[in-house]
């Protein structure tokens, strides 16, 4: 048993030696391979046809070396473009905001599309922002109320508790100044409480 354990530790050492040897050979290949084929071998031959270096590298080592060389070429190309003043940034489509994703989720639920499925993050966003008319426009609020009618369990209980706490808070703070956004928020809270209580 002890000898078997001892032989198991020697195998990685051999692999480690091979990898070190390959990386040393890869370091020698890298400058010639990063140049163009004409620069690397002025005689017309290619760097890959060198009989001394090719047999030493296994297929995996060759792939690793090729990836490194490709990465270096890309880096040089980006640097050249940067120096030339060209923009290297690619125009990716902008990510949709959480508000847009949540409203799309709500509209998908209203249309009962076959691909609609429950998403906790979207529901949570809707429950947190449902009293804000900027986040959930008035045109989507009736749909949101219909969605809330189906709430069950702890989500329903917490929504009622938060709505009651907000109502108490608004009654205390809003008694002196009837502000338009405050009135809208109060109206929405009352509708939610009537629906869920």
C-alpha positions in Angstrom: 0.0 0.0 0.0 2.7 2.5 0.9 4.6 1.9 -2.4 1.4 2.5 -4.4 0.9 5.9 -2.7 4.5 6.8 -3.4 4.2 6.0 -7.1 1.1 8.1 -7.3 3.0 11.2 -6.3 5.7 10.7 -8.9 3.4 10.9 -11.9 2.4 14.5 -11.4 6.1 15.4 -11.0 6.8 13.9 -14.4 3.9 15.8 -16.0 5.1 18.9 -14.3 8.6 18.4 -15.8 7.0 17.9 -19.3 4.9 21.1 -18.9 7.9 23.1 -17.8 9.9 21.8 -20.7 7.0 22.6 -23.1 6.6 26.1 -21.6 10.3 26.7 -22.0 10.1 25.6 -25.7 6.9 27.7 -26.0 8.8 30.7 -24.8 11.4 30.1 -27.6 8.6 29.7 -30.2 6.6 32.7 -29.2 8.7 35.5 -30.7 9.0 33.8 -34.1 5.4 32.8 -34.2 4.1 36.3 -33.4 5.8 37.6 -36.5 4.2 37.1 -39.9 5.1 33.9 -41.8 7.5 35.8 -44.1 9.3 37.4 -41.1 9.5 34.2 -39.1 11.1 32.1 -41.8 12.6 34.2 -44.5 13.6 31.0 -46.5 9.9 30.5 -47.3 9.3 27.6 -44.8 6.8 27.9 -42.0 7.5 27.9 -38.3 5.3 24.8 -37.8 7.5 22.8 -40.2 10.6 23.0 -38.0 11.6 19.4 -37.5 13.4 20.1 -34.2 10.6 21.8 -32.3 7.4 20.1 -33.7 8.0 16.5 -32.4 8.6 17.8 -28.9 5.2 19.4 -28.5 2.2 17.3 -27.9 -1.1 18.2 -29.5 -2.3 19.8 -26.2 0.8 21.8 -25.9 0.5 23.0 -29.5 -3.1 24.1 -28.8 -2.0 26.0 -25.7 0.8 27.7 -27.6 -1.6 28.6 -30.4 -4.0 30.2 -27.9 -1.2 32.2 -26.4 0.0 33.4 -29.8 -3.6 34.3 -30.8 -4.0 36.3 -27.6 -0.8 38.2 -28.3 -1.8 39.0 -31.9 -5.1 40.3 -30.7 -3.4 42.4 -28.1 -1.1 43.9 -30.7 -4.0 44.5 -33.0 -5.9 46.4 -30.3 -2.8 48.4 -29.5 -2.3 49.3 -33.2 -6.0 50.3 -33.5 -5.8 52.4 -30.3 -2.7 54.2 -31.6 -4.5 54.8 -34.9 -7.3 56.5 -33.0 -10.0 54.0 -34.0 -12.6 53.1 -31.4 -12.2 49.4 -30.4 -15.4 49.4 -28.3 -18.1 47.3 -29.8 -21.6 48.7 -29.6 -23.5 46.1 -27.7 -27.3 46.4 -27.2 -28.0 48.1 -23.9 -29.4 45.9 -21.2 -33.0 46.5 -20.3 -33.6 48.0 -16.9 -35.2 46.2 -14.0 -38.3 48.3 -14.5 -38.7 47.3 -18.1 -38.1 43.6 -17.4 -40.7 43.6 -14.5 -43.3 45.4 -16.7 -42.7 42.9 -19.5 -43.1 40.1 -17.0 -46.4 41.7 -15.9 -47.7 42.1 -19.4 -46.7 38.5 -20.2 -48.7 37.3 -17.2 -51.7 39.4 -18.3 -51.6 37.9 -21.8 -51.2 34.4 -20.3 -48.5 33.6 -22.9 -47.4 30.0 -23.0 -43.8 30.9 -22.2 -44.7 32.9 -19.1 -43.3 31.5 -15.9 -43.0 32.8 -12.3 -39.9 34.9 -11.6 -39.4 35.8 -8.0 -37.1 38.7 -8.7 -39.6 40.3 -11.1 -42.5 39.9 -8.5 -40.3 41.3 -5.8 -39.5 44.4 -7.9 -43.2 44.9 -8.7 -44.1 44.6 -5.0 -41.5 47.0 -3.9 -42.2 49.7 -6.6 -46.0 49.3 -7.1 -46.8 52.5 -5.2 -44.5 54.6 -7.3 -46.3 55.9 -10.4 -43.0 56.7 -12.1 -41.8 53.1 -11.8 -45.2 51.4 -12.5 -47.2 53.7 -14.8 -50.9 54.2 -14.3 -51.7 52.1 -17.4 -50.0 49.0 -15.8 -51.5 49.5 -12.3 -54.8 47.7 -13.0 -52.9 44.7 -14.4 -50.7 44.8 -11.3 -53.8 44.7 -9.1 -55.2 41.7 -11.0 -51.8 40.0 -10.5 -51.8 40.8 -6.8 -55.3 39.2 -6.5 -53.5 35.9 -7.1 -50.9 36.4 -4.4 -50.8 33.7 -1.8 -49.0 32.9 1.4 -46.3 35.0 2.9 -46.0 37.3 -0.1 -49.7 38.3 0.4 -49.3 38.8 4.2 -46.1 40.9 3.8 -47.7 43.0 1.1 -50.7 43.8 3.4 -48.4 44.5 6.4 -46.2 46.9 4.4 -49.3 48.6 2.9 -50.8 49.1 6.3 -47.5 50.4 7.7 -47.1 52.8 4.7 -50.7 54.0 5.2 -50.1 54.8 8.9 -46.9 56.6 8.0 -48.5 58.7 5.3 -51.5 59.5 7.5 -49.1 60.9 10.1 -46.8 62.7 7.7 -49.3 63.8 5.0 -51.9 65.4 7.3 -50.5 68.9 6.8 -49.5 69.0 3.1 -51.6 67.3 0.4 -48.9 66.7 -2.2 -49.9 65.3 -5.6 -47.4 62.3 -5.6 -48.4 61.7 -2.0 -52.1 61.5 -2.9 -51.4 59.2 -5.8 -49.3 56.9 -3.5 -52.1 56.9 -0.9 -54.7 56.1 -3.5 -52.6 53.1 -4.7 -52.1 51.9 -1.1 -55.8 52.0 -0.4 -56.6 50.0 -3.6 -54.0 47.3 -2.6 -55.4 47.1 0.9 -59.0 46.8 -0.4 -58.0 44.1 -2.7 -55.9 42.0 -0.3 -57.7 42.5 3.0 
